[in-house]
Amino acid sequence: MQIKRMKNNLKIAMNEYLTDRQKEILNMYYFDNKTIVQISNELGVTKGTVSITLKRAKNNLKKIKKFM
């Protein structure tokens, strides 16, 4: 039950506080289990762009966690 609640809270936080691109890359990386190379090829961006976007998304979620 607690895991289900945590997943639900994560989805809410992602929808509220992340950009569309951050959500897309986070989903591809963590939920679709794609590598940074796979994501960069699929989206047509550099590996660095994917890495930076992932880092920013995680940092945004960490900031939100402090207020929850």
C-alpha positions in Angstrom: 0.0 0.0 0.0 2.8 2.4 0.9 4.6 1.8 -2.4 1.4 2.4 -4.4 1.0 5.7 -2.5 4.7 6.7 -3.2 4.3 5.9 -6.9 1.2 8.0 -7.0 2.9 10.9 -5.3 5.8 10.6 -7.7 3.5 10.8 -10.7 1.8 13.9 -9.2 5.1 15.6 -8.6 6.3 14.8 -12.1 3.2 16.2 -13.7 3.3 19.3 -11.5 6.9 20.3 -11.4 8.8 18.8 -14.4 8.9 20.0 -18.0 7.4 17.8 -20.7 10.9 16.9 -21.8 12.0 16.0 -18.3 9.0 13.8 -17.8 9.5 12.1 -21.1 13.2 11.3 -20.5 12.6 10.3 -16.9 9.9 7.9 -18.0 12.1 6.4 -20.7 15.0 6.0 -18.4 13.4 4.6 -15.3 10.1 3.1 -16.4 11.0 1.9 -19.9 14.6 0.9 -18.8 16.2 2.6 -21.8 19.8 3.7 -21.7 21.0 7.2 -22.2 22.3 6.2 -25.7 18.9 4.7 -26.6 17.1 7.8 -25.5 19.4 10.2 -27.3 19.1 8.2 -30.5 15.3 8.0 -30.2 14.9 11.7 -29.5 17.6 12.9 -31.8 19.6 14.7 -29.1 23.1 14.3 -27.7 23.9 12.0 -24.8 24.9 15.1 -22.9 21.5 16.6 -23.3 19.8 13.5 -22.0 22.2 13.4 -19.0 21.7 17.0 -18.1 17.9 16.7 -18.5 17.9 13.7 -16.2 20.0 15.4 -13.6 17.8 18.5 -13.6 14.6 16.4 -13.3 16.1 14.5 -10.4 17.2 17.7 -8.7 13.7 19.2 -9.1 12.1 16.2 -7.6 14.6 16.3 -4.7 13.7 19.9 -4.0 10.0 19.0 -4.0 10.6 16.2 -1.6 11.9 18.6 1.0 8.5 20.4 1.1 6.4 17.2 1.3 
